[in-house]
Amino acid sequence: MTAKEVPLYNKEGKQIDSIRLDEQKFGYPIYRVLLRDAVIMYEANKRQGTASTKTKGEVAGGGKKPWVQKHTGRARAGSIRSPLWRGGGVVFGPKPRDYSYAIPKKAKKLALFSALSGKIRDNELIVIDDLSFNTPKTKRMVEILNALKIYGESCLIVTQNKDDAVWKSARNIPYVKVLPSAQLNAYDVLRPKKILITKEAITNIKK
């Protein structure tokens, strides 16, 4: 089994080692159609689907026929709430609906590793040995991002498990998002310019 090596950095931005990644998992070809399908699915699942309009029968008023059917010289009208009238109902307007759907689990997994492979190929995945904080400290997080030369760019920070200290340290930094490895998906991998992932998190993903 072949492997790919990526640098391992510390909090000061210095390379201290390298990590071998299995080519079987992190050397996938870039399945563009699959990634497109995954992105469309994740974006559809984020839609609230609460847009709503009223039809002719739901708009208030209009119970009485405006004028008699014949001999007025005007077009026939049955209700002032007709879609042709101002204040009338909406024809084929949106109604609350659920836009969510799912692609197969294997497709989701393949899309995730395809997205990660693309980040590795483009040198946009950075592995750090440790990203723990005793107390939340935004200033310290900014220093780490600066040392790794990714401050100011959109970045996804991936930790092994949910880490409140890391999340609180990064939540006020623009274009930075924090996710535990269990919630990692192709959509969140593709969006940012850089992926900052801890050594433990990438080991968890390999499993």
N, C-alpha and C positions, 0 to 999 in steps of 0.2 A: 504494500500500500504506500503510495507516494504521499508526501506531506508538503505543506507550504509553511514557510516560516514568516512570522510577523514580529516586529520589534515590541519589546516590553519596556514601558517607561515607568519612572517613579513620579512622585508629586512635583519634583523639581524640573521635570521635563527632560531628564537624562535617560538614555537607553541603558538598561541594566542587564537585559537578557533578551532572549527571543522565545517565541512560543510556536510549536509545531502544530499546524492545523491539518486535519485529515482532508485529503483531496476529494474523498468521496462525499464529504458533507459541505466543504467550503470551496470546492472547485467546480461547482455546477456551471453549465453554460447559462447565459442570460436568456431566460424564456420571456421575451418581451410580451407576447400575447397573454401568457399566464399572469404576468405582473400587471398588465392592463386590466384583466378580469378581476384580479384581487383588489386593485385600487378602486375600481368601480363599485365592487361589493362593499368595501369598507366605507366609502363615501355615501352609498345608498343607505347603509345601516345607521349612519349618523343623522339622516334626515328626520325631522320631527314629524312631518306628515300632518301638520295641524291646519294647513291652509283650508279655508272653507268659504263658499259663496252660497247665496240663497237662490233657489229657483223661483219661477213665477208663482208657484203654489206656497212658497214660504215667506215671500215678502209681504209686509203688513199692508193692508188696504186693498183696494181694487175689487171689492166684492160686487159692486154694482156695475152694470154695463154702462159705459160713458154716454152713449146715445143710441137711439133706435137703429135697427139694422139697415133700413132703407130710407130713401127720399131725403137725405140730408145733404147730399153732394160730397160727403166725406167718405173716406175709406172705412170699411167695416172694422169695428173695434169691440172686443169683448171685455177688456180689463185695462185699467190704467197702469197695471203692473206687468204688462207685456214686455218681453225683452227688447222690443222695438222702442219702448218709451223710456224717457229719462226716469230713473228711480225704479225701473222694473227689475225683473229677475235676470239671472245670468244663465245663458245657455251653455251647457257642458262645462261649467266652471269646476274648479277643484273642490274636492270633498275630503275630509279626514281619511287617511289611509296609511297602511303600513308598507313602507318601501323596502323593508329589510328582507334579505334572503341570504343563503349560504352556498358556498362552493364546497366541494368535498374536502375532508380533512387532509387527505394526502396532497391535494392541490394547494391548500393553505401552507402546509409544511414545505412543499417544493418551492412555492413562491417566496417564502421567508429565506430559505437557504440560497435561492437564486439572487435575491436582493442583497444578502450578506456577501455573496461571492462577487457581486458587482462592486460593492464598497471596498472589498479587499483588493480587487484588481485595480481600482482607481486610487488606491492608497488613501482612502477616506475612513478607514477603520483604525482606531487607535486603542491599544490595550494598555491599561495601567495596572500596576501591581496591587495598589490599595487606594481606596477612596473613602476611608472611614473618617468620621468627625466625632469628637467627644461632645461638642455642642454645635448647633447650627451656626455657620459663619459664612455669610455671603462674600466678605472680603477675601477669605481664604480660598473659596471656590474660584473667584475671579483670578487670583494669583496662579492657581493650578491651570486654569484654562489659558492664561497668558503664557505660562511656561511651556505648555504644549502647542502654543501658537494656533489656538482655535477660538480664542475669545473674539467676539464680534461676529462670528459666523453662526449659522443655525447649527445646533448640536443636539444630539440625543444621547443622554447619559444612561447607560444600562448597568444596573446593580444586580447582584445575585438574588437578593430578596428585597422586599419593601423596606426602604431606609428613610425614616422621617428626617433624620439629620441632613442627609444628602439632599432630599427634596426641599427642605426649608432653606438650605444654603443656596439652592439654584433657582428657586421659584421666582425671584425678583430680577433675574438676569434675562435680558431680552433674547428671544430665539433659542432658549434652552429648555429642554423637556427631560424629565426623569421617568424611567420605567424599570420595573423589575424584569428579570429575564423571562419569567413565566408569562408575561403579558406582551412579549415582543412579537411583532407581526410585520409583514412585508410593507404595509402602508407607512408605519412609523419609521421603518428603516429607510425608505426611499425619500421621505420628505426632507430631512435635514441634509446639510452639506457634509457634516462629520458625524461619526459614531464614536463616542468615548465609552468603552466597555471595560469593566474590571476583569481581572484574571479569573476570579471565581465564577463570574457570570458567563464568560465564554466557555469555561469548563462545564458549567451546567447546561449550556446550549448543546455542547458536543454530545452530552449523554442523551 
